[in-house]
Amino acid sequence: MLAVTKRKVDELGRIVLPIELRTNLSIESGDSLDICTDERGNIILHKSIDRCVFCRATSSLTLVMDKCVCLSCKNTINNT
């Protein structure tokens, strides 16, 4: 893992991601990031990708009431 720089958290809990990091990872203004932790207490940021709200699949997605649903889950719902 490559450490770029140290950043302080402001009074609202925000940090600024350095431009070098954003450029290298193609993170642009308005992009969403997923924030999670691992078992050791590390904070992990991932560039968000659309996933099915039911099974978390990333392919064959369609929007249903502003939520992503994969074809398999959509077929399961339609057959119920």
C-alpha positions in Angstrom: 0.0 0.0 0.0 1.3 3.4 -1.0 0.9 6.3 1.5 0.6 9.6 -0.4 0.3 12.1 2.4 -1.2 12.8 5.8 -4.5 14.7 6.0 -6.3 16.2 9.0 -10.0 15.6 9.5 -11.9 18.9 9.8 -14.6 19.7 12.3 -17.3 18.3 10.0 -15.4 15.0 9.6 -14.2 15.8 6.1 -10.8 15.1 4.4 -9.5 16.3 1.1 -8.2 13.6 -1.3 -5.0 14.8 -2.9 -5.2 15.7 -6.6 -2.5 13.1 -7.4 -4.7 10.3 -5.9 -7.8 11.5 -7.6 -6.0 11.7 -11.0 -4.4 8.3 -10.6 -7.7 6.6 -9.7 -9.9 8.7 -12.2 -12.0 10.1 -9.3 -13.8 13.2 -10.5 -15.9 15.8 -8.8 -19.4 14.3 -8.3 -18.2 10.7 -8.3 -19.5 8.5 -5.4 -17.2 6.5 -3.1 -18.1 3.5 -1.0 -16.6 3.8 2.5 -16.1 0.6 4.5 -13.8 -0.9 7.1 -11.9 -4.1 7.4 -11.4 -6.4 10.3 -8.3 -4.5 11.4 -10.1 -1.2 11.6 -8.7 0.3 8.4 -11.0 2.6 6.4 -11.3 1.6 2.7 -12.5 3.8 -0.1 -13.8 2.3 -3.3 -15.1 4.2 -6.3 -18.7 3.3 -6.4 -20.2 1.1 -9.1 -23.8 0.3 -9.7 -25.0 -2.9 -8.1 -28.3 -4.8 -7.9 -30.0 -3.8 -4.6 -30.9 -7.5 -4.0 -27.9 -9.7 -5.0 -25.2 -7.0 -5.5 -24.5 -8.2 -9.1 -22.9 -5.6 -11.4 -24.1 -6.8 -14.8 -27.4 -6.7 -16.7 -28.7 -3.8 -14.6 -31.8 -1.8 -15.1 -33.2 1.1 -13.1 -36.5 0.5 -11.2 -37.7 3.5 -9.2 -34.1 4.9 -9.0 -32.7 1.5 -7.8 -30.5 -0.9 -9.8 -32.0 -4.4 -10.3 -30.2 -7.1 -12.3 -32.1 -9.2 -14.9 -32.1 -12.3 -12.8 -33.6 -10.6 -9.8 -36.1 -8.8 -12.0 -37.2 -12.1 -13.5 -37.5 -13.6 -10.0 -39.7 -10.7 -8.9 -41.9 -10.9 -12.1 -42.4 -14.7 -11.6 -43.6 -14.3 -7.9 
